[in-house]
Amino acid sequence: MGRYLDNLRPLVDEETFEATRRIVNDFAEPDGPGPSIQTALLGRREAMDNWAYNWWLKDMYLAVPLPLPINSNPGMVFPPRQFRGFSDIARYAARITMGLSLYKEKLDRKEIEVEKATSRDKGQPFCMAQNYRLMTSYRVPGNPTDSLINTEPDGPNLNQHVIVACRNKFYAVHLRRNGKILTEEEVAGHMLAILDTGTDTTIPALGLLTSTQRHVWAENREALLGYEENRTNLELIENSLGLICLDHHPLGEEFCRKGNRSASGMTAGTRDESSMAHQMIHGGGSRLNTPNRWFDKTIQIIIGTDGVNGLCYEHSASEAVALINVLELIIETCNSISANEVVPCVTALQELTWIAPNQLTRAINEAARSIDNLIEDFDYYVYHFDGYGKRFIKSCKVSPDAYIQMALQLAYYKLYGKLTATYESASTRRFRLGRVDCIRSATWEVLQWVSAMAQSDDTNDPLNPTKRVTFSLATDEEKLALFDAAMKKQTEIMVDNIMGQGIDIHLLGLREQSKLIGIFPDIFQDKSYKLLNHFGLSTSQVATKIGFMGYGPVEPDGYGASYNIHEDSVVFCLSAFYSSELTSTSRFAQSLEESFNIMQALLQIRL
């Protein structure tokens, strides 16, 4: 409870803080509700492998009714390819497919190496359950909550298949069936046969249904399940290793027309990185590639005819790191693909044909309008900071990740004159079934530092904007001391989280346990609790050698900010919604750049 108050203190005014402090003290008193809830929670711990996992999964994903694209599923952009024709595309798709298949076989044989901690109890083994869920999970829509099912409850399936999406149609390619195993050349032949299939404008865009509100999709899925042929198709999709989405209509620049959308770096034709990321996250809309998706499935590899390619993944089964580690190895093997022509093959190909009830025509049209409106509202910007990166930050003898978090806090403060609740994911894989807890970067120590960095002689009090206050300007030495204190606090919180001592999972447990025993404490009804969980900044470091990954904000008036730290640059994927008058990714990027520059100038005093 003390840590709860510590995290609240920089976000609220004194009056609100004191009111919440009284509520917290009442909760934690020996005769208050807290101790009895904690005792019940300890009993749950003794009875389960991981007392938090199911509660966390429901709270973070399964009980969230929002559409998966933009709101939940991240998108990752791989380095663009140079395709000369369909044969090149088919071979690339086949190589990735075979890579996934071979990894699944290693999982089935329990041959994957157990990863271990490289710091803080170095050598401690990590839980590998996320890896084993990558190709054996499916998110089933529901009302009021979704469910995450295991598609191989009785153990590994001897048969294997992938689903290939092309021009809004879906096909099963059976990689292993009845003892018959396809070679990579044969898989390429199947991919080419699918690519060569003509366009059929009568095909209903059923993939769009997976992009809707979860309860809406659940209702429409029930309508599909009324026909045996559809049930077979849905089972094939659910039980597949994943999807290979062969996209034919690349996103145009019009999807990045709002604001400053230019970005240096990789391009495919006239497309910038922000345009590529749009394609991975949501497909571009009902007239482009969104119908060429099935957002419930964990893995969707996306390959466009213009060479833009990447990943869209359903987040509930696994964190990004487990999948990225696999894909990095697979993408590395794609540098040695044969350039020979491919011979079409259909021996293991099964087209999924659907019976669409009449009411689904209206549902598909409504899904198209809904996703198009959501995409129109999506403000997304891939921003490169090229001034410096890991090399300079390490020369200052500070953690690169903590440094980036400080820059994000300063950028936000410079724009809004206050801090906001900030989420940074921290892996808890040292524990069985561990996923993530929340590193809260908006600390009291950070507030003191950003106030000193952004202050002027006469300004507003960030916790009381109507009050004018006068500061004495901090010296560089004082700013450095405040920076050191903020960095130390950030590091302490990070260590607490990865070692299982974060507050958010524990708070979730106290809240959910209180419901089970019929107690409804004031602490969870308090407006401060809601404020502390309104994440105006949702952040994570996504370290990868094969591109960049981004996602949407978790609040209508918030930002998403993933980042990849290179030796001499940092790549940010910034997101927001245009419908919020408060947010702008281009303004946030500008504030970030200013923050990086003044931080460098400050720290160079020491060097």
N, C-alpha and C positions, 0 to 999 in steps of 0.2 A: 504493500500500500504506500510505503514511502517512495518507492520508485515511480509509482503511478502519479503521485503528486509532483515529483521531480519533472516528469515529462509534461505535465499540464502547465506548470508554472510559466514557461515562456510564451504560452499561447493565449492566456486569458488575463483580464484585468484583476486588480487586487481584490475587489469585492467578490467576483465570481470565484476566485481561488479560495478565499476564506470560507465561502458557503460550501464549496466542495470539500474542503479540508474537514469541516464538521461532519459531513456525510460519511467521509472515509473513516474518520475516527470512530463514529458510531458503529460502522460496519465491522471494524477490527477489534472493538472492545471485547473482553472475555465473555461477556454475556450478550454480545451482539450476534448477528447472523453469520459473520465471516468464519469464526472458528468451527462451527458445526458443519458448514459447507465444506471447509477445508478437510475436516475429518472424513466426511463422506467421499471426497475426492481422493484421499489417500487410500481408501478402501478400493476404489475403482482402479487405482494404479496397481494394486497387488493382484487384481483379478484379470488384468489385460496385458497383452504385449506392449501396447502403446495406448494409454488412456485417452490421449488427445486426438488420435488420427481421424476417427470417424466424425467427431465434432468439427474438427478443423476442415475436413474435406467438404462437409455440408455447408459450413459457414463461408468458406472461401469460394466454392464453385457450385456445388449441386443445388443449393437453395437459391441461387441467384437467377432470376427469371429472364435476364436480359439476353438478347441475341449473342451468339458466340463470336461472330466476326466483329472486330474492333473492340468489343467490350471484354473479351476473354482470350480468344486465340491469338497468340503472337505470330508474327511473320518474320521470316529470315530470308535475306537475299544472298545467294551464292555468287561467286564471280561469273559474269556473263560468258557465254560460250559463242564460238563462231561456227554456226551451222551452215553447210553448203546446200543442204536439202533434207528430205525426210529420213534418208538413211542415217545421217549423222544424228538426228534427233532420236531415232529408234535405238541406235547403239548406246547413246548416252543414257536413255531411259532404261535400257537393258542392264547396263553396268551398275546403275544405282539399285535396280531391282534385285540383281544377284547379290549385291553387297548386303542388302537387308535380309535376304534369304539365308546367306551364309552366317550372318550374325545371329539370326533366329536359331539356326542349327547349333551354334556354340552355346546359346542360352539353354536349349533343350538338353544339351550334354553337360550342363553346369560347368562349362570350361572358361567362362569369362573370369578374368582376374579380379579379385576383391580390391577395390581402391582403398588407399590409406591416407590418413591425415599427414600433411607435410609440415605442419606447425601446430603448436599448442597440443601437447601430448602426441608428438610426432610418432607415426606408425600405427595409430589407433585405426582399426578397420571401420570402413563406412558400410552402412546398410545398402545392399544392391537391389532392393525390391523394386525400385523405380525402373531399373533396366529391364527386369523381367516383365514389367507391365507394358512396355512400349508397344509390343505387337500382339498383346493378348488382352487388350482393354477396349471397351466401347462405352461411350456416354449415351445412355438411353434417356430421351426427354420424358419428363413426367410432370404431374401436377398434384401436389404443390412442389415436389422436388424431383430432380433427375436422379438417376442411379448410375454408378460406374460398375459395369459387369466384367467379370473374367470370362473370356470367350473359350478358355481351355480349362474348365474346372476339374476335369478328370486327368489332367496331365497333357504333355505335348501331343499335338495332332500330327500324324504321319504325313498328311496331305498339307500342301501349302498353295496359297493363291494370293494374287494382288488384284485390286480393282483398278482398271484404267478408265479415266474419264476423258472424253474427247467430243467436242461439239455438243455438249450437254447429255451425251449418251454414256452409259456405263457398261463395262465389259469385265468379266472375270477371266484372268489368264492363270491357268492352273500350272503352277511351277512343279509341283509334285502331286501325282494322283495315281492311285492304284499301282504303285511301284514305278511309274514312268516319271523320269526327272528331265526337265528341259535344260538344255545347254544355254549358255549366254547367247550364242548365235540364234538359237530357236526363239528365245525370248525377244530378241531384236526383230525377228521375223514377224512375231505377233504384234509388236508395237507398230511396225511398218504397215501391216494389214489394217490396223485400226486407223492410222493416220491417213491411209488411202481411201477410207470409207467416205462416201459422199455425204453432203449435208442433207438432213431430213428435217424440214421446218415443222413437221407435224409432231415431233417429239416433245412431250410436255417437259418443262424445265423443273423437274422434281427436286433437283439439288437446291433450288431456291428455298424450299420448305425448311431446310436445315438451318437457314439463316435467320429465322423468325424468333420471336419470343418463345421461350421454352414450352410454356403451357399450350401455345398455339400449335407448335410443331407436334407436341404430344397428341393433341386432338386429331390432327391431320394424319399422323402416323397410324393411329387406330383405324382411321378410314381405309388406309392402304392395307392394313393387316387383315381386312375382311376378305381378301382374295389370296388363294394359295400361291399363285405365281408371284405376287408381291412379297409374301412371307418368305419365299425361297430367296428372292433378290435381297431382301433386308438381312437375312441370315448370312448370305454371301458377303455383303458389305461389312457386317459386324465381325465376322470371323476371318476377314482378310488380314494380311500383314500390314496393309496400308493402301493408300491411293497413289497412283501416278496420274497427275492431271496434265494432259497435253493441251496447252492453251493455244488457240488459233488467232485470237484477236488481241494483240497487245494493247495495253493502256496508252492512250495518247496524252499529249501534254495538257489537254484540257482538264485532266484530273488533278493537275497541280497548278491551275491557273490563278488561284487566289493567293495574293501576297507574294513574297519572295520565295520562289521554289527552286531556284538554281542551286546546284551543288557541284562542287568539284569532284573529280575522281572517276569511277567507272561509269561508262555509258554504253548503251546498246542502241546504235543509231542516234536518234535525237533525244533519247530518254535519259533523264537524270535518275539519281538514286532514290529520290522521294517517289517518283513514278513507279520504279521497280518495287519499292516496298508496299505501295498501295496494292499492287497485283498480288503480292504474297499474303497480305493481311485479310483482304476481302474479295479480291477477284475483279474489282472494277465496276461492278454493277450488273443489273439484270440483262443488259444488252451486250455485255462483254463476258467475263469469265466467272462471275459468281455462280451461275447455274452449273458450272463445270467443277463443283466442289461438293463434298459431303462433310460438313463441319463437325459432325459428331465423332469422326474417326481420328485417332491420336495422330497418325502420320499422314500428311498429304505432301508429296513431292510435286512441285510445280515446274513445268518445262514449257517455255514459250517458243514459238517459231522464230522469234527474233533473237533468241539466245539468252533472254532473261530467264533466270530459274532460281528456285529456292524452296522454301518450306512454309507451310501453315500447319500448326499443330494444336490439338485440343489439349488444354493445360492440366486437366484434373488428374490424369494418370501419372504425370511425371514433371519434374522441373526441367528446364532447358538443358542443363549441363549434361544429363545422361544421354539425351538424344544427340546433342552437338558432338560429344566425344565420338559417337558411332559414325556420324555423317562426315566428320573431318577425315577419318580413315578411308571412308568410301570415296569421297571426292578426290582425295590424293591419287587413287587408282585410275581416275578418269583421264589422266594425262597420257595414258598409253593405249587409248582406244583405237582399234583398227579403222582405217579409212575406206575399206572395201565396201562395195555395194551390198545391201542386205536383200535376201530373198524373202518375200512375204510368206507367212505361215499361219495357219488357222487351226491346227490339230488340237490345241488345248485352249481354244478361245470360246467363250460363252457370252453372248450378248444378253444383257438384262432387259427384258421387255416387260413393261408395266401395264397393269389395268388401272387407269386413273378414274375414280368415280367422278361424276359430273360436278359435285361440289368442290372438287379440288382445283378446277379451272379458276374459280373465283379466288380460292386460297392462294394459288400461285401468283395471280395478278396482284393480290394484296401484298404478298411477300416481296414482289418486285418493287412496288411503290415504297414499301417500308425500308428495304435495304438501300435503295437509291437515295432516299432521304437521309439515311444514316451516313452514307458515304459522302453526300454533299456537305454534311455538317462536320466531317472529319478533317481537322487541321493537323497535318503531319509534315514533318520537316527533318530530313537527314542533314545534320549540321556537322561540318568538319572544323574543329579547332586545330590549326596547323602551327600555332606559335611554339608549342613544346608539348612534351608528353612524359612518359614514364622515366626517361633518362634524367631530365631536369628535376623532376619531383623526388626521385631517389637520391639525387645529389644533395637535396635539402634534408636528407635523413628522416623522411616522413613516409607514411603509407600512401601509395598512389590512390587507393580506393577512398581512404578517409579524406584525402586532399580534394578529390572530385566531389565528395559529399559537401565539403566546406564551400566549394565553388558554387554548387547548386543552391545552398542556403543563402550565400551572399547575393547571387543573381536574383533569387526570389525577393529578398529583403529590399534590394535596390529598386525593384519594380513596385512593391506593395507596402513598404514601410513596416512590415511585420513578418513573422515566420508562420508557417503552416505545418500541420501534422504531416510528417514525412515517413514514408515506408521504404525501407531497403531490405530486400530479402537476405536472410542469413541461413545457410544450410544447417540443418540439425541431423544430418545423416550419421553422426556418431551414435545415434540411438535407433533402435529397431523401428522401422517404418517412419523414421523421421523425415520431414519435408523441409519446412522453413519456419522461422520465427521472424520478428520484425525488429530491425535495427532502426531506432528512432533518432534521426539526425538533428532534429530541431530542439536542441538542448538549451538550458539556461546559459551555459558557457558559450555556445554559439551565438546566442542573442547579444551577449556582451561584446563579442568580437565583431559581429556584423554591424552593430550600432557604432562601434568605434571606427570601422572602415568606411561607413557610409555617412557619417555625421557631418553636419555643418554647424556654424556658430548658433544658428537659430532654426529649429526644426520642430517637427511634431513628435510627441511621445508615441512610439509604435503601439503601446498597449492602451493609449487613450488619445486617439487622433485629434480630438478637439482641444487638447491641452497643449499650449506652446511652452517649450522648455528650452533652456539655454545650457549647452554643454561647453566644457572646456575641451578643446581639441586634444585628442590623445597623441602622444609622441609615437614615433615608429617603434621605440623600445616597448612601450606599453601595448601597442597593437600586436607585436610579436609575442609578448607574454600572454595576451588574451588568446592569440592563435594557438599557442602551445597548450593552453588549458583546454581549449575546445577540441583539439586533436586528441589529447589524452582522454577526454571524456568519450569521444567517438570510439576510440580504440577499446576502452573499457566496456562499452555497450556491445560492440561487435564480439568481443571475447565472451561476455556473459551469454549472448545469444547462441553462439555455436557450441558452447559448453552446456546448453540446456537451462540457462538461468535467465532467459528473456521474460518479459512481463506479459506479452500479448497472448501467448498460448495459455499461460496460467490464468489470466483474466477470463479468457474464453471458457476455460474449464470451470471456474467459479460461477460464471453466468449460467452455463448449461446445467451444472450440477444443482444449482439453486432451483431451476425449473423442475428437475426430477423429484426434489424433496418438497416442492410446493412452497418455496420461499421466494419472494420477489423484492430483493433489497433495493433501497433507494439509489444506491451507487450506480446501478445499471439503468435507472430511469432518469438520472441526472443529465442535464444538457451538456455538462462538461465531458461525460463519457461519450456522447455522440460527437462532440467536437473533436475529441482526441482520436476518433476513428473515422473522421472525415479527411481522407488523405489527399490534400491539395497537391502533393508531390508523391508520385509512385515511381520508385527508382530501382534499378538493379544493374550491376555490372555483368555484361554478357561477354566473356572473354572467348574469342574464337579467331582462328586463322583463316576462315573461309567466308568472310563477309560481315554482316551485321544483322542484328535482330531488334525488332521494336514491337510495340503494342499500344493500345489505346489508354487514355486516362481512366481512372476508376471512379472519378466524380465528374458531374457535369461541368463544374467550374474548376477542374483541376488539370494537372499536367501528368503525362507519362514521360519518363526520361530514362531510357536505357543507354548504356555507354560501353564502349570498347576502347581500352587504353592501349595505345601503341607507343613505341619508343619515343617518337617525336611528334605525336599528334593524338587527339582524342576524337572519336566518332560518336556523336550523340544522335539518338532517334527520339525526337521530341514530338509529343502529340497533345492535342487539346480539341475542343469543340468550338466551331465558329459561333454557335448559338449562345455561348457565354460571352458577355461583354467584358469579362475580367481577363480572359486569357488570349494569348497570341504566341504561337511558337516562334515567329520571326522576332518579336520583341524579346522573348525569353532568350533566344539565341544571342541576340545583341548584348543583352545584360550578362550572359555567361561569358562572352568574349571580354567585355570590360572587366568582369570579376577576375578572370584568369590573368589579365594583364596587370592589374593592381596587386594581385597576390604575388605574382612573380617579382614585381618591383619591390615589394615588402621583403620577401625572403632573400632576395639577392643582397640585401644589406649584410646578411650573415656570411655570405660566401666569400 
